[in-house]
């Protein structure tokens, strides 16, 4: 009822919203025409204070209210909470865009091999590697960076406690409630220091704790996958640089007891290959599917036969996937990303495969793929691409369906003396895209943020947000 009432008000205020869906429903375009910025301010307040997901009091219960004149006077009070002239432009929500920090002087150094998790308010990245160059030796980053979505600002956080020190690349990382879980990883030279420690970082206190895993402890590896399901943490695959495995471990998080429930299988593509690393894993109907990854020979595994671990029978099997009718199967790859997409689907992008003749990794193309678990079928998204194809990047998705991807490696081509040289370059670019349409309150919050000429006033004058009746679930994201 509220949504209908809000849309009626949109019409009354000559706010026109048009939705266009492609054949695969892979983008939503908002074409918005607003006659008066004051109307936008009032509408922001209306949508947010009447959002059923908040615990705001009714207008009669508010001790402080603003009239329309008060809102207009915000600009006159030099608070910089004023609308820009072009903040509501037609926007394709489902495409990768570069999210540029407002302060470009303070941001992470370019890196690869780091990992990320995304919360409602922030993207967190931990670790990473930067190769040696003419001026500097190799660098491993014992750093925790936080990117606040509302402020569009990077912060290098200080942590306490017993955290990882040597194994800062190709570790596994995931979110469990308000805890960041880190397992395994390697230092440089790769494989010289390998870990099987489980570290926990409290994101509120920023305090590390090394956990003692009981019973059947996993092998020291890097490039493993982690999946949290209820109170269980599943760790799959990995390598110590000379031995690869596809073992499965089940850690009961409340007790930290661990069971070795799955053992390494022989690969179909090459029987001499056993084990994978830097694959992606996804849990669907109590079965864990593996997508891609690399083996000891440098192979990148294909997507025609997918390994599946059944948590009920605790056994591995293979399923045969169906190709896209036009584009066949995705290119074999490792160092890529997958995330939930529409019903029964995942979306996949990025990654690389090893070119034996060139003796180096080559980025796959910038296309995006989906896999349907019910049909066991691959499909290419015809109108979506990455702005820049990367691998060894760090990516995560929050509960709003926003994918954030940072850094990684890109391939560069340079021409010198009629010769073309290929090189790898680490970046610190941040990209984002939506996998689904946001609700009205989230859209309004984004438009409100994009309208501000100076977002630092969100911190300098937080009382203005309360006067505008911005719900706490939005204001708590600003920190």
ZAMARTI-688842 format. One record per residue (C-alpha): chain; x negated, y negated, z negated. Coordinates in steps of 0.001 Angstrom, whole numbers, plus 524288, in hexadecimal, padded with zeros to 5 digits. Layout:
<nodes>
+---+-------+-------+-------+
: c :  east : north :    up :
+---+-------+-------+-------+
: A :     X :     Y :     Z :
...
+---+-------+-------+-------+
</nodes>
This chain:
<nodes>
+---+-------+-------+-------+
: c :  east : north :    up :
+---+-------+-------+-------+
: A : 80000 : 80000 : 80000 :
: A : 7F4F2 : 7F6C5 : 7FC9C :
: A : 7EDFC : 7F9AE : 8095A :
: A : 7FA81 : 7F6B5 : 810EE :
: A : 7FCB6 : 7EA17 : 80971 :
: A : 7EEC8 : 7E5DE : 80BF6 :
: A : 7F006 : 7E86B : 81A81 :
: A : 7FC88 : 7E05D : 81AD6 :
: A : 7F52E : 7D528 : 8148B :
: A : 7EA66 : 7D6E7 : 81EA3 :
: A : 7F475 : 7D4E3 : 8294B :
: A : 7FA73 : 7C920 : 82285 :
: A : 7ED20 : 7C2B0 : 8219C :
: A : 7EA4B : 7C58E : 83001 :
: A : 7DFB9 : 7CF2D : 82C64 :
: A : 7DF97 : 7D8DC : 83786 :
: A : 7D8E6 : 7E5E7 : 835BA :
: A : 7D7BD : 7EF49 : 84100 :
: A : 7D290 : 7FD15 : 84006 :
: A : 7CCA0 : 803BF : 84BCB :
: A : 7C89A : 811F7 : 84B1A :
: A : 7C03B : 818E8 : 85501 :
: A : 7C322 : 8269C : 859B7 :
: A : 7BB55 : 82C3A : 84E5A :
: A : 7BFF0 : 82184 : 84529 :
: A : 7B1E3 : 81DAB : 8432F :
: A : 7B3B6 : 80F2B : 84194 :
: A : 7BD67 : 80561 : 83C51 :
: A : 7BD69 : 7F783 : 8415D :
: A : 7C309 : 7EC83 : 8394F :
: A : 7C6C3 : 7E0AD : 84169 :
: A : 7CA45 : 7D61D : 837AD :
: A : 7CF8D : 7C885 : 839F8 :
: A : 7D138 : 7BFAA : 82E31 :
: A : 7D5DC : 7B1A5 : 82EFD :
: A : 7D1B9 : 7ACC4 : 821B0 :
: A : 7C653 : 7B049 : 818CE :
: A : 7CE71 : 7ACC3 : 80CE3 :
: A : 7D802 : 7B765 : 810DB :
: A : 7CCDC : 7C11A : 81101 :
: A : 7C8EF : 7BD6D : 8032A :
: A : 7D6E1 : 7BEF0 : 7FE69 :
: A : 7D87D : 7CBB0 : 805AB :
: A : 7CBE7 : 7D11E : 7FFB4 :
: A : 7D141 : 7CE20 : 7F23D :
: A : 7DE99 : 7D3F5 : 7F58A :
: A : 7D97E : 7E0CC : 7FAE7 :
: A : 7CFD2 : 7E2FB : 7EFD4 :
: A : 7D88A : 7DF4F : 7E46D :
: A : 7E347 : 7E827 : 7E9A7 :
: A : 7DA6C : 7F39D : 7ECC3 :
: A : 7E085 : 7FF93 : 7E606 :
: A : 7D307 : 8055A : 7E395 :
: A : 7CF6B : 7FA6A : 7DA11 :
: A : 7D3AC : 7F7DD : 7CC34 :
: A : 7D632 : 7E966 : 7CDE3 :
: A : 7E0C5 : 7E326 : 7C591 :
: A : 7EC85 : 7DCF5 : 7CBF3 :
: A : 7EC7D : 7CEB0 : 7CFB8 :
: A : 7F4EC : 7CB62 : 7C3EE :
: A : 7EAD8 : 7D19F : 7BAE8 :
: A : 7DF2B : 7CA75 : 7C059 :
: A : 7D99A : 7C072 : 7B712 :
: A : 7D2AD : 7B942 : 7C213 :
: A : 7D88F : 7B736 : 7CF73 :
: A : 7D502 : 7AF42 : 7DB4A :
: A : 7DDDE : 7A733 : 7E3AC :
: A : 7DB7F : 7A5DC : 7F236 :
: A : 7D57B : 7988B : 7EFB8 :
: A : 7CC25 : 79E8E : 7E5DF :
: A : 7C779 : 7A84C : 7EFFF :
: A : 7C571 : 79DBD : 7FA10 :
: A : 7BDB8 : 795E8 : 7F009 :
: A : 7B3F7 : 7A0FF : 7EE74 :
: A : 7ACED : 79BE5 : 7FA56 :
: A : 7AD12 : 78E21 : 7F50B :
: A : 7A6C5 : 79293 : 7E835 :
: A : 79A62 : 7961B : 7EFC6 :
: A : 79ABC : 7A448 : 7EBB7 :
: A : 79826 : 7A8B9 : 7F9AD :
: A : 7A3B6 : 7B1FD : 7F8D1 :
: A : 7A8C5 : 7AD2A : 805D9 :
: A : 7AC48 : 7B3E3 : 81264 :
: A : 7A395 : 7B3C0 : 81E33 :
: A : 7A9B9 : 7B0F4 : 82B42 :
: A : 7A742 : 7BE32 : 83171 :
: A : 7A839 : 7C81D : 82682 :
: A : 7B438 : 7CEB0 : 82C5C :
: A : 7AFE1 : 7D327 : 839AA :
: A : 7B4C9 : 7DF2E : 840E0 :
: A : 7ACF2 : 7EA7E : 83B60 :
: A : 7AB65 : 7F8AF : 83EED :
: A : 7AA7E : 7FEF2 : 8318E :
: A : 7A5DE : 80C14 : 83688 :
: A : 798CB : 808F7 : 83C67 :
: A : 78B33 : 8079C : 836E3 :
: A : 78784 : 7F999 : 833DB :
: A : 77B40 : 7F434 : 82DBC :
: A : 77D7F : 7EEFA : 82015 :
: A : 77391 : 7E41A : 81E52 :
: A : 77020 : 7E050 : 8104C :
: A : 772B3 : 7D216 : 80D54 :
: A : 76506 : 7D11B : 8077C :
: A : 75BF2 : 7D7D3 : 8110F :
: A : 74FCA : 7D4D0 : 80909 :
: A : 752C2 : 7DEF0 : 7FE84 :
: A : 7557B : 7EC5D : 80435 :
: A : 74F70 : 7F9F7 : 80490 :
: A : 74318 : 7FC5F : 80C55 :
: A : 74573 : 8047A : 818AB :
: A : 74599 : 812E5 : 8152D :
: A : 74A14 : 8208E : 8188B :
: A : 74CE9 : 82CE2 : 810E5 :
: A : 7544A : 8258E : 80640 :
: A : 7620D : 828F9 : 801E9 :
: A : 76E59 : 82120 : 7FF2A :
: A : 77B3C : 821AC : 7F7FF :
: A : 78671 : 817FF : 7F950 :
: A : 78FAD : 813EF : 7EE73 :
: A : 79B73 : 80B05 : 7EEFB :
: A : 792C7 : 7FF14 : 7ED80 :
: A : 784E0 : 80299 : 7F17A :
: A : 77BB2 : 80A66 : 7FA00 :
: A : 77089 : 81067 : 7F218 :
: A : 76400 : 81559 : 7F883 :
: A : 75901 : 81CB0 : 7F1DD :
: A : 74B48 : 8200D : 7F67E :
: A : 745F9 : 82017 : 8043E :
: A : 73969 : 820AD : 80C15 :
: A : 731E9 : 8174E : 814DC :
: A : 7266B : 81C4E : 81D08 :
: A : 718C5 : 816BC : 81D32 :
: A : 71574 : 80BDC : 826A4 :
: A : 70964 : 803D4 : 829B2 :
: A : 70A9E : 7FBE1 : 81D4F :
: A : 710DB : 804BB : 81331 :
: A : 71094 : 81302 : 80ED3 :
: A : 71CBB : 81B83 : 80DF1 :
: A : 726DA : 816E5 : 8044C :
: A : 73098 : 81E94 : 7FC3E :
: A : 73B18 : 8160E : 7F62D :
: A : 73E7B : 8189A : 7E805 :
: A : 74961 : 80EA1 : 7E94C :
: A : 757EE : 80DAD : 7E6C5 :
: A : 75E98 : 80376 : 7EF3C :
: A : 76CC9 : 7FF55 : 7EE37 :
: A : 77467 : 7F847 : 7F8D7 :
: A : 780A2 : 7F180 : 7F3DA :
: A : 78B30 : 7F16D : 7FE49 :
: A : 79239 : 7E54B : 7F93D :
: A : 7860C : 7DCED : 7F7AF :
: A : 77EF2 : 7E2FA : 80352 :
: A : 772BE : 7E2F2 : 7FB0B :
: A : 767C7 : 7EC9B : 7F858 :
: A : 762B0 : 7EE33 : 7EA6D :
: A : 756A7 : 7F5EE : 7E64C :
: A : 75B34 : 7FC3C : 7D9B3 :
: A : 7528C : 7FF65 : 7CE0B :
: A : 754BB : 80CD7 : 7C83B :
: A : 75087 : 81376 : 7BBB1 :
: A : 74EA0 : 82194 : 7B7B5 :
: A : 7488A : 82D86 : 7BE17 :
: A : 74AFA : 82C6A : 7CCB5 :
: A : 7445A : 831D3 : 7D902 :
: A : 7367E : 82CE6 : 7DB33 :
: A : 72FAA : 834F1 : 7E5CA :
: A : 73AC5 : 83B0E : 7EDA2 :
: A : 74156 : 82F50 : 7F3D4 :
: A : 74490 : 833D3 : 801A2 :
: A : 74E48 : 83DBC : 8072E :
: A : 75412 : 8400E : 7F9CE :
: A : 7628D : 84323 : 7F87E :
: A : 76BB5 : 8394E : 7F24B :
: A : 77A34 : 83897 : 7EF27 :
: A : 783C6 : 831F5 : 7E60A :
: A : 78A72 : 838B5 : 7DA96 :
: A : 793D2 : 82FA1 : 7D381 :
: A : 78B14 : 8243E : 7CF7D :
: A : 77E8A : 82C0C : 7D097 :
: A : 774CF : 82C86 : 7DBBA :
: A : 76F40 : 83A4A : 7DD50 :
: A : 761EC : 83C47 : 7E3AA :
: A : 75C0D : 849A7 : 7E693 :
: A : 74F45 : 84DD9 : 7ECC1 :
: A : 7477E : 845BF : 7F65B :
: A : 7396D : 8444A : 7FAA1 :
: A : 72E55 : 83AAD : 7F9CA :
: A : 723B4 : 837B7 : 803AD :
: A : 71D1C : 83F6D : 8098D :
: A : 72A1F : 84635 : 80BD0 :
: A : 72AC6 : 85321 : 804A9 :
: A : 71F6B : 85040 : 7FB87 :
: A : 72889 : 84C70 : 7F08C :
: A : 735CE : 85325 : 7F0EA :
: A : 74008 : 852D9 : 7E62F :
: A : 74AFC : 85B2B : 7E0EF :
: A : 74E92 : 8517A : 7D64C :
: A : 75C45 : 84C17 : 7D4B4 :
: A : 75C84 : 83DCE : 7D098 :
: A : 76870 : 8362D : 7CC55 :
: A : 76985 : 8275A : 7CCCE :
: A : 77451 : 82096 : 7C527 :
: A : 77887 : 815AB : 7CE5E :
: A : 77DC5 : 80D71 : 7C325 :
: A : 771CB : 80E2F : 7BA55 :
: A : 767F8 : 81065 : 7C577 :
: A : 76184 : 81ACC : 7BD24 :
: A : 75B4E : 8272B : 7C2BC :
: A : 75BC8 : 83487 : 7BC73 :
: A : 754D4 : 840EB : 7C0D1 :
: A : 75DFE : 84C7D : 7BF33 :
: A : 7597D : 85A02 : 7BB55 :
: A : 7601E : 863E0 : 7C433 :
: A : 762F9 : 8709E : 7BD42 :
: A : 7629E : 87EC0 : 7C207 :
: A : 75FA2 : 8802D : 7D0A4 :
: A : 7586B : 873B8 : 7D44E :
: A : 757F2 : 86FE2 : 7E2D0 :
: A : 74B25 : 87062 : 7EA45 :
: A : 7436F : 863A0 : 7EBED :
: A : 747DA : 85E29 : 7F910 :
: A : 74A5E : 851DC : 800CD :
: A : 754AF : 84FCB : 80B45 :
: A : 75F3A : 85731 : 803C8 :
: A : 76DCE : 85423 : 803F8 :
: A : 7761D : 85189 : 7F7F4 :
: A : 784DA : 8525E : 7F66A :
: A : 78CB9 : 84F40 : 7EA2C :
: A : 799A9 : 85656 : 7E874 :
: A : 7A0A1 : 85454 : 7DB85 :
: A : 7963E : 8570A : 7D11E :
: A : 78D87 : 85EFE : 7DA1A :
: A : 7818F : 85A62 : 7E19C :
: A : 77DBE : 862BB : 7ED50 :
: A : 76FC9 : 861EB : 7F290 :
: A : 76D12 : 867E4 : 7FFDE :
: A : 7611B : 86A26 : 8086F :
: A : 75451 : 8628A : 808BA :
: A : 745CB : 86499 : 80AA6 :
: A : 738CE : 8634D : 803A7 :
: A : 73271 : 8608C : 81108 :
: A : 72E0F : 86E92 : 813DE :
: A : 73A0B : 87676 : 80FBE :
: A : 74827 : 8735A : 81336 :
: A : 75452 : 878D7 : 80CB3 :
: A : 7631D : 878B7 : 80D5B :
: A : 76547 : 87C88 : 7FF35 :
: A : 7710F : 87781 : 7F7B7 :
: A : 770D2 : 873BB : 7E957 :
: A : 77C79 : 87073 : 7E0DE :
: A : 779C2 : 8675B : 7D551 :
: A : 784A5 : 865BB : 7CB5B :
: A : 78297 : 8576F : 7C7E7 :
: A : 78865 : 8573F : 7BA1E :
: A : 77F3D : 86238 : 7B5AE :
: A : 77456 : 8611B : 7C00F :
: A : 77491 : 86FDC : 7C1CA :
: A : 7709C : 87411 : 7CF6E :
: A : 773BC : 8802C : 7D777 :
: A : 76D54 : 884A1 : 7E41A :
: A : 77999 : 88806 : 7EBD9 :
: A : 774F1 : 8881E : 7FA02 :
: A : 768C5 : 88D6A : 800B4 :
: A : 76173 : 8899E : 80D08 :
: A : 76712 : 88EDD : 819C5 :
: A : 760E6 : 8916C : 8271D :
: A : 76406 : 88739 : 83158 :
: A : 76B90 : 88B17 : 83D91 :
: A : 76450 : 881F0 : 846CB :
: A : 756E5 : 8870C : 84309 :
: A : 75624 : 8932F : 83A4C :
: A : 74852 : 88F53 : 83660 :
: A : 74DF1 : 88330 : 82FF9 :
: A : 752F1 : 88435 : 82212 :
: A : 75764 : 87873 : 81A82 :
: A : 759F1 : 86A2E : 81D9B :
: A : 75717 : 85C97 : 818A5 :
: A : 75CF8 : 84F19 : 81AB1 :
: A : 769CC : 8553C : 81F19 :
: A : 776FD : 84F92 : 81B42 :
: A : 780D0 : 85764 : 8133B :
: A : 78F75 : 855B0 : 81176 :
: A : 7992F : 85CBA : 808B8 :
: A : 7A617 : 8605B : 80F26 :
: A : 7B008 : 8698A : 808EE :
: A : 7A627 : 86FC3 : 7FFC8 :
: A : 79C76 : 87208 : 80AC0 :
: A : 78FD4 : 86A7E : 80CE4 :
: A : 78CA5 : 867BC : 81B2B :
: A : 77EBD : 86498 : 81F76 :
: A : 77C6E : 85B13 : 82AA9 :
: A : 76F33 : 85A9B : 8317B :
: A : 76261 : 859B5 : 82A3D :
: A : 7547D : 85DBD : 82D5D :
: A : 74C49 : 86A18 : 82C47 :
: A : 73E16 : 86DD4 : 82A91 :
: A : 73ADD : 86D7E : 8391F :
: A : 74031 : 85FBC : 83A91 :
: A : 74D07 : 864BD : 8400A :
: A : 7595F : 85CAD : 83E53 :
: A : 76514 : 86598 : 83D04 :
: A : 77079 : 86467 : 8465C :
: A : 77EE8 : 86293 : 84364 :
: A : 784BB : 86E21 : 84AA2 :
: A : 7832E : 87800 : 83FA0 :
: A : 7853A : 87204 : 8323D :
: A : 780B8 : 878DA : 825B3 :
: A : 78B94 : 87988 : 81B8A :
: A : 78A16 : 87D2F : 80D3D :
: A : 79679 : 8826C : 806E5 :
: A : 796C5 : 87E8A : 7F889 :
: A : 7A0CC : 88921 : 7F598 :
: A : 7993A : 894AB : 7FB36 :
: A : 78C00 : 88DFC : 7F957 :
: A : 7877A : 89212 : 806D0 :
: A : 78298 : 88BDC : 8137B :
: A : 788BC : 88D76 : 820DC :
: A : 788F6 : 88648 : 82DD8 :
: A : 7946F : 88018 : 834DF :
: A : 7946B : 87D20 : 84357 :
: A : 7981C : 86F03 : 8462A :
: A : 79F02 : 86A47 : 85266 :
: A : 7988F : 85FBF : 85ABC :
: A : 79DF0 : 852D1 : 85F14 :
: A : 7A451 : 855F9 : 86C4B :
: A : 79C6E : 84B69 : 87326 :
: A : 7904A : 848D4 : 86AF2 :
: A : 78DB8 : 856B6 : 8662D :
: A : 786CC : 8576E : 858D3 :
: A : 77F8A : 84CBC : 85199 :
: A : 770DA : 84C6C : 85372 :
: A : 7699F : 854F9 : 8499F :
: A : 76487 : 84C93 : 83E85 :
: A : 75FC5 : 84A98 : 830A7 :
: A : 75E9C : 83E67 : 82812 :
: A : 76CA1 : 83A9F : 82BB9 :
: A : 7790F : 8374E : 8240C :
: A : 786E5 : 83CAD : 822F6 :
: A : 7929C : 83756 : 81B7C :
: A : 7A12D : 83A3B : 819FE :
: A : 7A966 : 834CC : 824F4 :
: A : 7B7C9 : 83691 : 82872 :
: A : 7BF84 : 84262 : 823BC :
: A : 7B749 : 84EC2 : 82405 :
: A : 7AC01 : 847DD : 82AD4 :
: A : 79E4F : 842D0 : 82893 :
: A : 796ED : 83859 : 83024 :
: A : 78888 : 83A00 : 833CC :
: A : 77E37 : 83073 : 83889 :
: A : 76F8B : 82E34 : 83936 :
: A : 76479 : 837E6 : 837FA :
: A : 7590B : 83CBE : 84015 :
: A : 7533E : 848E3 : 84634 :
: A : 74500 : 84C8E : 847DE :
: A : 73F65 : 84B72 : 855A1 :
: A : 73489 : 8558F : 85698 :
: A : 72E52 : 84FE0 : 862F2 :
: A : 72DBB : 8422C : 85D44 :
: A : 72AC8 : 847A0 : 84FB1 :
: A : 733DC : 83E2C : 848ED :
: A : 741E7 : 83C5F : 844B1 :
: A : 74B81 : 83648 : 84E32 :
: A : 757EF : 82F53 : 849F5 :
: A : 76466 : 83557 : 84F08 :
: A : 76D57 : 82C10 : 8565B :
: A : 775FE : 8224D : 84F5A :
: A : 782DC : 8297E : 85167 :
: A : 78C0F : 82D51 : 84659 :
: A : 7921A : 83ADD : 84563 :
: A : 79D30 : 840FB : 83DC5 :
: A : 79F37 : 84F15 : 839CB :
: A : 7ACD1 : 8549A : 8371A :
: A : 7AC7A : 85F84 : 82CFB :
: A : 7B9C4 : 864EA : 830B0 :
: A : 7B6B8 : 865B1 : 83F33 :
: A : 7A816 : 867FF : 83D2C :
: A : 7A647 : 85E47 : 8481D :
: A : 79CAB : 85350 : 84B20 :
: A : 7A12E : 84685 : 8512D :
: A : 799BE : 83A6D : 85507 :
: A : 79F5B : 82D43 : 8513E :
: A : 7A00F : 826C6 : 85E8F :
: A : 79F71 : 81871 : 85AB0 :
: A : 796D4 : 818B7 : 84E93 :
: A : 787FE : 8182E : 84DC5 :
: A : 77D8C : 814C0 : 843F7 :
: A : 77798 : 80776 : 84645 :
: A : 76A49 : 80DE6 : 844F9 :
: A : 767EC : 81C70 : 8443A :
: A : 76045 : 81FEB : 837FA :
: A : 75B6B : 82BBD : 83094 :
: A : 75611 : 82DA7 : 822D7 :
: A : 75F62 : 822BF : 81EED :
: A : 76701 : 82240 : 81225 :
: A : 775CD : 82243 : 81367 :
: A : 781A9 : 823A5 : 80AB5 :
: A : 79059 : 8216F : 80AC2 :
: A : 798A6 : 81BB4 : 7FFCE :
: A : 7A6A7 : 81EF3 : 7FC3D :
: A : 7ABE9 : 8144B : 80546 :
: A : 7A658 : 81BB6 : 810D4 :
: A : 79B6E : 811EB : 8136D :
: A : 78EF7 : 81808 : 818BB :
: A : 7825E : 810F3 : 8155C :
: A : 77565 : 814B6 : 81B81 :
: A : 76842 : 80E97 : 81883 :
: A : 75AB7 : 80F3D : 81E4D :
: A : 754D7 : 81B33 : 82490 :
: A : 74CBE : 81D39 : 830CD :
: A : 74F26 : 81839 : 83E91 :
: A : 747AC : 81B9B : 84AF6 :
: A : 7410E : 81083 : 85225 :
: A : 73B67 : 8100C : 85FDC :
: A : 7308D : 80694 : 8634D :
: A : 72A11 : 80455 : 87058 :
: A : 71B73 : 801A5 : 87035 :
: A : 712C3 : 801B3 : 87C6F :
: A : 71D20 : 8089B : 8847A :
: A : 71E50 : 81317 : 87A0A :
: A : 72A32 : 81521 : 87191 :
: A : 7274D : 81840 : 8635A :
: A : 73151 : 81DB6 : 85A06 :
: A : 730BE : 81AE4 : 84B96 :
: A : 738B0 : 81C2F : 83F3D :
: A : 73D13 : 81059 : 83794 :
: A : 742F2 : 80FBD : 829E1 :
: A : 74DC0 : 805C3 : 82800 :
: A : 75548 : 7FFC0 : 81CB5 :
: A : 76199 : 7FC77 : 8244C :
: A : 76ED2 : 7FEF0 : 81DDC :
: A : 77A86 : 8038C : 825E3 :
: A : 7888C : 8062D : 821F3 :
: A : 79531 : 80B34 : 827E9 :
: A : 7A2DD : 80EF3 : 82355 :
: A : 7A841 : 81C96 : 8254F :
: A : 7B635 : 818B2 : 82239 :
: A : 7BED6 : 80CB1 : 82127 :
: A : 7BDDC : 80565 : 81448 :
: A : 7C9FF : 80236 : 80C7D :
: A : 7CF42 : 7F459 : 80C57 :
: A : 7C8E8 : 7F04E : 7FFA6 :
: A : 7BB85 : 7F4FD : 80436 :
: A : 7BD2A : 7EDDA : 8111B :
: A : 7C0FD : 7E182 : 809F4 :
: A : 7B550 : 7E2B0 : 800C8 :
: A : 7AC21 : 7E415 : 80C70 :
: A : 7B217 : 7D85A : 81344 :
: A : 7B102 : 7D07C : 806C8 :
: A : 7A286 : 7D3F3 : 80562 :
: A : 79FCB : 7D0E6 : 813A1 :
: A : 7A618 : 7C3A2 : 811FA :
: A : 79C9F : 7BF12 : 8077E :
: A : 791DA : 7B5E6 : 80B98 :
: A : 789DE : 7B97B : 7FF80 :
: A : 78C2E : 7C6AC : 7F910 :
: A : 78377 : 7C376 : 7ED7F :
: A : 78EE5 : 7BBDB : 7E7E3 :
: A : 7955A : 7C8F4 : 7E55B :
: A : 78B63 : 7CA32 : 7DA68 :
: A : 78994 : 7BBDD : 7D705 :
: A : 79811 : 7B91A : 7D518 :
: A : 79F00 : 7C60E : 7D26D :
: A : 7AA6E : 7BF0E : 7CBE5 :
: A : 7AF04 : 7BA9F : 7D945 :
: A : 7B17D : 7C8BB : 7DD26 :
: A : 7BA51 : 7CA56 : 7D153 :
: A : 7C182 : 7BDD2 : 7D4C0 :
: A : 7C3BA : 7C33D : 7E263 :
: A : 7C95F : 7CF8D : 7DC15 :
: A : 7BF03 : 7D85A : 7E235 :
: A : 7C114 : 7E5AC : 7DBAF :
: A : 7B65F : 7EAE6 : 7D2CC :
: A : 7B3E1 : 7F683 : 7DBA1 :
: A : 7AE5D : 7ECD0 : 7E583 :
: A : 7A771 : 7E372 : 7DC55 :
: A : 7A0A7 : 7EED0 : 7D584 :
: A : 799B9 : 7F1DA : 7E24B :
: A : 79217 : 7E51B : 7E15F :
: A : 78570 : 7E6F6 : 7D9E4 :
+---+-------+-------+-------+
</nodes>
